[in-house]
Amino acid sequence: MIRSALLLGAGILVATALACAPAVAPPAAFAAGTVNCTSPANFAASAQRLVATFVPNPLGPPGNVPTSSGPITNPGILSDLAAAFSLAPTGFLNELCGSTGNPPVSLFIQDCPPAPGVCTVGSWGYRQRATGARFIALSAGLWPGTARALPYPAFETAVIDNLVGVTGLASYVSASNDSPEMTVLAVMAHELGHILFWNKGLINRPCPS
């Protein structure tokens, strides 16, 4: 599903406690702001963490929105977000940052679930119908540990493997730009495409004959 997003660059508990142990309070949640597009560094810093348990629901009430569980501190993530911002074409940034009449996006990095949960590269984006607010969440699975994001071919391989449940089917020719920031930009572009599909009412638009 995410493969087509590369075209934009040319232009997807173990909270097990002892029976007598006191309950551990969940991380504090804060209202999430939208992206700050004044510089690459500010853009990266405006992304927020999101708990692994949040499930997006475009039809939910206004209160059912992702909330920040704190700023991003992983240096690999911050570096890649800033580099992806610098790499992005102007038209993409205008849409992401709210310069086209639509509200700017709130950007999250969604935590991986604790073991034995599986951390995939699956990401999501949606527009909430009740308010028009727009959200994108990139999976923390894009970043192994504190390293930079997966190279684009490795990311696409993971997507295909997750989709079909079989490894080793994907093969690629070399690309001129398979950098971590290209992976991040491609994923953001794909998820923004989901949002624009509804923003522009494409589901009700007839195909040209």
C-alpha positions as CSV (number, residue, x, y, z in Angstrom):
1,M,0.0,0.0,0.0
2,I,2.8,2.4,0.7
3,R,4.8,1.6,-2.4
4,S,3.1,4.4,-4.4
5,A,4.1,7.0,-1.9
6,L,7.7,7.0,-3.3
7,L,6.3,8.7,-6.4
8,L,5.9,11.8,-4.4
9,G,9.6,12.0,-3.9
10,A,9.9,12.2,-7.7
11,G,7.1,13.9,-6.8
12,I,1.4,2.3,6.0
13,L,0.5,-5.7,28.0
14,V,3.0,-6.8,29.2
15,A,1.8,-4.6,32.0
16,T,1.8,-7.7,34.0
17,A,1.9,-6.7,37.7
18,L,2.2,-8.7,40.8
19,A,-1.1,-9.3,42.5
20,C,-0.3,-7.1,45.5
21,A,1.6,-4.4,43.6
22,P,0.1,-1.0,43.3
23,A,-1.3,0.0,40.0
24,V,1.1,2.1,37.9
25,A,-0.4,5.3,36.6
26,P,-0.4,5.7,32.8
27,P,1.8,8.4,31.2
28,A,0.3,11.8,31.4
29,A,-1.6,12.8,28.2
30,F,-1.5,16.3,26.8
31,A,-3.4,18.0,24.0
32,A,-1.5,17.6,20.8
33,G,-0.4,20.6,18.8
34,T,0.0,20.7,15.1
35,V,3.3,20.7,13.1
36,N,5.6,23.6,13.3
37,C,6.9,24.3,9.8
38,T,9.1,27.3,10.5
39,S,12.3,25.1,10.2
40,P,13.3,21.5,9.8
41,A,14.4,21.3,13.5
42,N,11.1,22.9,14.7
43,F,9.2,20.5,12.5
44,A,10.9,17.5,14.1
45,A,10.5,18.9,17.6
46,S,6.7,19.4,17.0
47,A,6.1,15.6,16.5
48,Q,4.8,13.9,19.6
49,R,4.8,10.4,21.1
50,L,1.6,8.4,21.1
51,V,0.8,5.4,23.2
52,A,0.7,2.0,21.4
53,T,-2.9,1.3,22.5
54,F,-4.5,4.2,20.6
55,V,-6.7,3.1,17.7
56,P,-7.7,5.7,15.1
57,N,-11.4,6.2,14.5
58,P,-12.4,8.9,12.0
59,L,-16.0,8.5,12.9
60,G,-15.5,8.9,16.6
61,P,-16.7,11.9,18.7
62,P,-14.5,15.0,18.9
63,G,-13.0,13.8,22.2
64,N,-11.7,10.6,20.6
65,V,-8.4,12.0,19.2
66,P,-4.8,11.0,19.8
67,T,-3.2,12.9,22.7
68,S,0.5,13.5,23.2
69,S,2.4,11.4,25.8
70,G,5.4,13.7,25.5
71,P,8.0,14.9,23.1
72,I,10.2,12.8,20.9
73,T,13.7,12.2,22.5
74,N,15.1,9.6,20.1
75,P,17.9,11.4,18.2
76,G,17.5,9.1,15.2
77,I,13.8,10.0,14.8
78,L,14.4,13.7,15.2
79,S,17.2,13.7,12.7
80,D,15.1,11.8,10.1
81,L,12.1,14.0,10.6
82,A,14.2,17.1,10.0
83,A,15.9,15.6,7.0
84,A,12.5,14.5,5.5
85,F,11.2,18.0,6.0
86,S,14.1,19.4,4.1
87,L,13.7,16.8,1.3
88,A,9.9,17.4,0.9
89,P,8.5,19.3,-2.1
90,T,6.8,22.6,-1.5
91,G,3.3,21.3,-2.5
92,F,3.5,18.5,0.1
93,L,4.7,20.9,2.8
94,N,1.9,23.3,2.0
95,E,-0.7,20.6,2.5
96,L,1.0,19.1,5.6
97,C,1.5,22.5,7.2
98,G,-2.0,24.0,6.6
99,S,-1.2,26.5,3.8
100,T,-3.9,25.3,1.5
101,G,-7.0,26.1,3.5
102,N,-7.0,22.8,5.4
103,P,-5.8,22.6,9.0
104,P,-2.2,21.6,9.6
105,V,-1.6,18.0,10.6
106,S,-0.8,16.8,14.1
107,L,2.2,14.4,13.8
108,F,2.9,11.5,16.1
109,I,5.3,8.7,16.5
110,Q,3.3,5.8,17.9
111,D,5.1,3.6,20.4
112,C,5.6,-0.1,19.8
113,P,3.5,-2.4,21.9
114,P,5.3,-4.1,24.8
115,A,6.3,-7.8,24.5
116,P,4.9,-10.1,23.4
117,G,3.3,-7.7,21.0
118,V,4.9,-7.3,17.6
119,C,6.2,-3.9,16.4
120,T,5.4,-3.5,12.7
121,V,6.1,-0.6,10.3
122,G,2.4,0.1,9.9
123,S,1.5,3.7,10.1
124,W,-1.8,5.6,9.7
125,G,-3.4,8.9,8.8
126,Y,-7.0,10.2,9.1
127,R,-9.2,13.2,9.1
128,Q,-11.8,13.3,11.9
129,R,-15.2,14.0,10.3
130,A,-16.6,15.8,13.4
131,T,-14.0,18.5,13.5
132,G,-11.9,18.3,10.4
133,A,-8.7,17.8,12.5
134,R,-6.0,15.8,10.7
135,F,-3.6,13.3,12.2
136,I,-0.7,11.2,11.0
137,A,1.1,8.6,13.2
138,L,4.3,7.0,12.1
139,S,5.2,3.7,13.7
140,A,8.2,3.6,16.0
141,G,8.9,0.3,14.2
142,L,10.4,2.4,11.4
143,W,13.4,3.1,13.7
144,P,15.3,0.1,15.1
145,G,16.4,1.2,18.5
146,T,18.1,4.6,18.4
147,A,19.3,4.0,14.8
148,R,18.0,6.0,11.8
149,A,14.9,4.8,9.9
150,L,15.0,1.7,7.7
151,P,16.4,2.3,4.2
152,Y,13.5,2.5,1.7
153,P,14.0,-1.0,0.2
154,A,14.2,-2.6,3.7
155,F,11.0,-0.7,4.6
156,E,9.1,-1.9,1.5
157,T,10.3,-5.5,2.1
158,A,8.9,-5.3,5.6
159,V,5.6,-4.0,4.3
160,I,5.2,-6.8,1.7
161,D,6.3,-9.4,4.3
162,N,3.7,-8.2,6.7
163,L,1.0,-8.1,4.1
164,V,1.4,-11.6,2.7
165,G,2.8,-13.3,5.7
166,V,5.7,-14.7,3.8
167,T,9.3,-13.5,3.8
168,G,11.7,-13.3,0.8
169,L,9.2,-12.4,-1.9
170,A,10.2,-8.8,-2.5
171,S,13.0,-7.8,-4.8
172,Y,14.1,-4.3,-6.0
173,V,16.4,-2.6,-8.5
174,S,18.7,0.0,-7.1
175,A,17.3,3.5,-6.4
176,S,19.2,6.8,-6.5
177,N,17.8,7.8,-3.1
178,D,17.0,5.0,-0.6
179,S,17.9,7.0,2.4
180,P,16.2,7.0,5.8
181,E,14.6,10.4,5.2
182,M,13.1,9.1,1.9
183,T,11.5,6.3,3.9
184,V,10.0,8.8,6.4
185,L,8.9,11.2,3.6
186,A,7.3,8.4,1.7
187,V,5.3,7.1,4.7
188,M,4.1,10.6,5.6
189,A,3.1,11.2,1.9
190,H,1.2,8.0,1.8
191,E,-0.7,8.8,5.0
192,L,-1.4,12.3,3.9
193,G,-2.9,10.8,0.8
194,H,-5.4,9.0,2.9
195,I,-6.4,12.3,4.4
196,L,-6.7,14.1,1.1
197,F,-8.8,11.3,-0.4
198,W,-11.5,12.4,2.1
199,N,-10.7,16.1,2.1
200,K,-11.2,16.3,-1.6
201,G,-14.3,14.0,-1.7
202,L,-12.6,11.6,-4.2
203,I,-14.7,8.7,-3.1
204,N,-17.7,10.3,-4.7
205,R,-16.0,11.6,-7.8
206,P,-16.6,9.6,-10.9
207,C,-13.7,8.3,-12.9
208,P,-13.1,10.0,-16.3
209,S,-14.3,7.9,-19.1
